[in-house]
Amino acid sequence: MTRLLGTTAIAATLLFAAPAYAQRSPYNTNPTPEERAQTNQLNDQAVQDAQTPPMAPVASDPDFAAKQAEYDRQMRAYNAQKDAYEQARAAYRADHPHRWYVLFGYDNRRVLGNMSGDDLMDLRVRTQQGDTIGHVRSVDTDHGKINRVRVSTGEGTSTWIDADDLRFDPANRVVVTDLTRGEVDTMAHARF
């Protein structure tokens, strides 16, 4: 019984002493005057940096003007290529409005939109005729819905294919596209 009371007394002492001991720091938490001066200097510099507007490039600088002109030219070329692609895609969609109707009787093929990108990784991609195009390398999603899939087409090339152009065949564990091999190759070698 005495041993039990002695153990209880030690436990109580440790219980009450622990918070006081935990609050003690092995480091001196009071900064020296030099440290305070350095901290104040750093804080003042941070305030000045936050209040000073960033320096804009000088438009009269010939190097800036040349770089800006090159950037503007590249943006115009990019936008022209992008517009041409969008027009070609719209024309294709107009010419092929029912491209998946050729798969009548193959209701087991699923739309990719609601699938998980992880389910598609490394799957083989083939045409409706069964020709292998490549393998899924990455998936672009928006709020969990698949928008497009990057397919490696071989020889270090890859291309993004819209999810509307793809279906998943769970029976064969492949992704099927309504695009031809030539269309995919053209997309893979296009530069924007």
N, C-alpha and C positions, 0 to 999 in steps of 0.2 A: 504494500500500500504506500509506503514511504517512497519507494522507487517511482511509483505512478505519479505521486504528487510532485516529486522532484522533476520528472520528465515534463509534466504539465507546466511547471513554473518556467522551465527553460524554453519550452515552446511559446509560452505567452510573452516572455521577454524578447525572443526573436521576432515574434509577430509585431510587437510594438516598436521594436528598434529597426525593423526592415525599411519602413517608409523613410525614416530619418536618414538611414544609410544610403538609400537609393537616391535621395535628393542631393547628396554630396557628389561633386564632380571631382575627378582626379586632376582636372585642369583648372588653371586660374581663369575664371570667366570674366574677370574685370580687365578691360583693355588698358594698355599703357597709353600715356599721352601721345606717343608717336603713332600708335595704332588708330587712336581716335582721329588724329589729324589726317592720316592717310584715308580713313573711311570717309571723313567729311570731304576730302578732296575728290575722291572717286564719286561720291554722291553728287557733288557740284558739277563735275564733268558730265555725269549721266543726264542731269537736268539740262545742261547746255546742249548736249547732243540731241536730246528730245525736242528742244525748242528751235533748233537750227534746221531750216529746210534743207533737204538734200540738194547737192549741187547738180544742176542740170548741165548737160554738155553744151558747150558754146556753139551755137548754130553757125557762127562765122568761121569756126575751125574747119579747114579744108578736109582733114581726115574724117571728121564727123559728117560733113556734107556728102562725101563720097560713100561712106558706109551707109548712111541713110538712103541715098539714091539706090544703092545695090539692094538693100533690104526691101525697099518699095518695089523694085523691079521683080525680085523673087516672089514677093507677096502677090503681085499681079499675075505672074506666071502660075503660081500655085492656085489662085482663085479661078483662073481660066481653065486649068486642068480639072479642078474640082467640079466646075460648072459643066464641062464637057462630059465628065463621068456621070453626073446626075442626069443630064439629058439623055445619054446613052442608056442608062439604067431605066429611065422612064419609058423610053422607046421600046426597050426589051420587054418591060412589064406590059406595055400596050399590045405587043405582038404575041405574048405568051401569057394571057390572063388565066388560063386554066391548066397550068403546067403540071399540077399534081393529079389531074383527072386521069392521066395515063396509068396511074397506079390503082385504078378501080379494082376492087377485090383484095387489096392489100391494106385493109383497115388496121392491121397490127402496127403500122408505122405511125410513130407519134411525133407531134410537133415538139420542137426543142424548147420553146419559150418557157415552160414551167419546170423543166428538168434542172437538175443540179449540174454545175460545170464539172464537178469532180466525177460525175457519172460518164462524162464524155472524154475525159483526158486519155490520150494515147489510142483512142479507137480508130479503126481504119475508116477512111472516107472513100466512097466509090460513087460512080455514076449510076443512073438508072439501068444502064446496060450491063453493069457489073464490073466495069473497069476501075481498078484502084487508082485513086488520085493521090492519096497521102494519108497522113495521120493528124488527129487533133492535137495541137500543141498548147493552145490557151483559149480561154473563153472570156468574152467581154459581156458583162451584165449591167443592168440598170435596175436597181431596186429588186434584185434577185431574179429578174427575167433575162434570159439569154438574148442578146441583140445580134451578136455575130461570133464566129468561131475562126480562129487562126489555124490554118491547115498547112503543114509542111508538105511541099510538093516534090521534094527531092532536089539534089544538087545544091543544097543550101538556100533554096528559095521557099518562100511561104506567101500565103495570101489570106486575107480576111474574107469570109463568105458570110453573107447575111443569114440569120436564122430562118428567114422565110424561104430560103433556097435549100434548106436541109430538113431531113426527117431522120428519126432514129428507128432502126429496125431491131427490136429487142430479140427476135428469134435468132438473128445472125450476129447480134452485137456489133453492128456497123452503122455508120451514118451515111445516108444516101443523099445525093444532091441532084437537083434537076438541071444543073449546068453541065455542059459538055466538057470534056478534057481540054479542048482548045480554048474555051472561054475561061476556064480556071488558069490555064497557062498564061493567057493574055493578062489576066488580073495579077498573076504572080510576078510578071516581068514589067508591069506598068510602074512608072515612077511619078510620084506627086510631089 
